[in-house]
Amino acid sequence: MSDVVLREPLASNVRAEAQAQGIDVEELINTALRHYRFRAQQEKINDEAAWWRSAMPEMRGRYLGEFVAIHNHEIVDHDRDEEALKQWVRVKYGKTAILITPAAGRRELFIVSTRLVSA
């Protein structure tokens, strides 16, 4: 593997932040990269969802009762079985962020809190 060289003042800033966090530079950069990738995936999914919401009703109507997989503003597959669609997407696209959403209506989200509250 080749080395990556950081120029000043970035190199000093990275070293100082790593020291302040009590971690080594490589761990800091790995953490920052994971955070960056997560945010980029979130933005991609949000963009795909906005595109789907703005799609013509005729196009959305073709997939009533199904889930659609959307990548780069294109429907790459659809299925009535959400789990089957998720598996196909994972096989074909790996860890690439792909929106899977019901063709009509909104998805219900159930959030379960793991926080304990004392009475």
C-alpha atoms as one frame of an Amber mdcrd trajectory, in Angstrom:
protein
   0.000   0.000   0.000   1.288   3.481  -0.782   1.612   6.231   1.773  -0.567
   9.310   1.760   1.218  12.577   2.451  -0.666  15.407   4.138   0.679  18.904
   3.737   0.772  21.556   6.412  -1.305  22.910   8.040  -3.613  19.895   7.526
  -1.051  17.423   8.877  -0.628  19.425  12.109  -4.380  19.788  12.508  -4.914
  16.045  12.084  -2.144  15.195  14.576  -3.503  17.706  17.110  -7.065  16.396
  16.816  -5.935  12.787  17.130  -3.937  13.664  20.237  -6.901  15.566  21.717
  -9.128  12.520  21.101  -6.527  10.143  22.530  -6.331   8.089  19.334  -3.741
   7.626  16.627  -3.851   9.536  13.352  -4.893   6.516  11.294  -7.862   5.819
  13.566  -8.944   9.459  13.338  -8.778   9.416   9.550 -10.653   6.089   9.354
 -13.390   7.451  11.618 -13.653  10.650   9.588 -13.836   8.678   6.349 -16.595
   6.397   7.688 -18.550   9.488   8.773 -18.040  11.113   5.366 -19.230   7.982
   3.534 -22.295   7.682   5.779 -23.260  11.324   5.125 -22.725  10.897   1.376
 -24.968   7.808   1.393 -27.643   9.689   3.350 -27.534  12.541   0.838 -27.809
  10.100  -2.074 -30.840   8.375  -0.524 -32.490  11.744   0.193 -31.866  12.818
  -3.405 -33.301   9.557  -4.785 -36.370   9.927  -2.533 -36.954  13.500  -3.723
 -36.669  12.341  -7.328 -39.191   9.538  -6.711 -41.654  11.870  -4.962 -41.500
  14.232  -7.931 -41.960  11.450 -10.502 -45.031  11.568 -12.712 -48.046   9.773
 -11.180 -48.306   7.563 -14.283 -44.806   6.212 -13.716 -45.370   5.663 -10.008
 -48.729   4.008 -10.746 -47.059   1.241 -12.748 -45.593  -0.124  -9.522 -48.622
   0.023  -7.191 -48.421  -2.606  -4.475 -44.692  -3.054  -5.027 -41.410  -1.772
  -3.698 -39.018  -0.039  -6.056 -35.220   0.106  -5.961 -33.871   3.443  -7.192
 -30.266   4.184  -8.143 -29.078   7.338  -9.918 -32.665   8.490 -10.573 -33.540
   5.225 -12.266 -35.721   2.316 -11.192 -33.315  -0.599 -11.262 -35.820  -3.212
 -10.056 -39.183  -3.685  -8.348 -40.888  -6.470  -6.421 -43.873  -7.103  -4.165
 -41.507  -8.785  -1.679 -39.352  -6.129  -0.001 -36.902  -8.658   1.449 -36.352
 -10.333  -1.927 -35.716  -6.923  -3.477 -33.251  -6.009  -0.718 -31.345  -9.255
  -1.265 -31.168  -8.727  -5.023 -29.961  -5.141  -4.554 -27.276  -6.236  -2.081
 -26.010  -8.913  -4.491 -25.961  -6.575  -7.493 -24.797  -3.313  -5.862 -22.953
  -4.398  -2.721 -22.724  -1.561  -0.205 -23.796   1.157  -2.644 -26.651   3.236
  -1.228 -29.830   2.274  -3.102 -33.264   3.608  -2.149 -35.866   0.893  -1.586
 -39.294   2.362  -1.009 -42.956   1.511  -1.452 -44.117   2.703  -4.851 -47.132
   4.466  -3.333 -47.684   6.040   0.036 -45.162   6.546   2.750 -43.178   3.973
   4.604 -43.967   3.642   8.270 -40.957   3.877  10.524 -40.973   2.235  13.904
 -38.364   3.602  16.273 -37.635   1.637  19.394 -35.750   3.430  22.114 -33.197
   1.449  24.039 -32.769   4.205  26.602 -33.783   3.294  30.118 -35.756   5.872
  32.013 -35.918   5.638  35.768 -39.310   6.256  37.343
